[in-house]
């Protein structure tokens, strides 16, 4: 699971039948530097299935790969990233 910041919405012209009506967001994964100062520590944006309706600027806990499809078991959904939680805040403690 990684922390990401929502930066916008995605509109699909076509989708897999099992994903009709799904809401998609674009988010940037945050590395340690990004968690301390959002202007740095960002990587390439990815598209995420979002059933929690995160808005731009909100922090999300995102599961990826096989874990992203786990909430839908036994159904099979072709997704690679899923918004598992919207985070109010993150406190980073440097050791």
Secondary structure, 3 states (H helix, E strand, C coil): CEEEEEEEEECCCCCCHHHCCCCEEEEEEECHHHHHCCCCCEEEEEEEECCCCCCCCCEEEEEECHHHHHHHCCCCCCCCEEEEEEECCCCCCCC
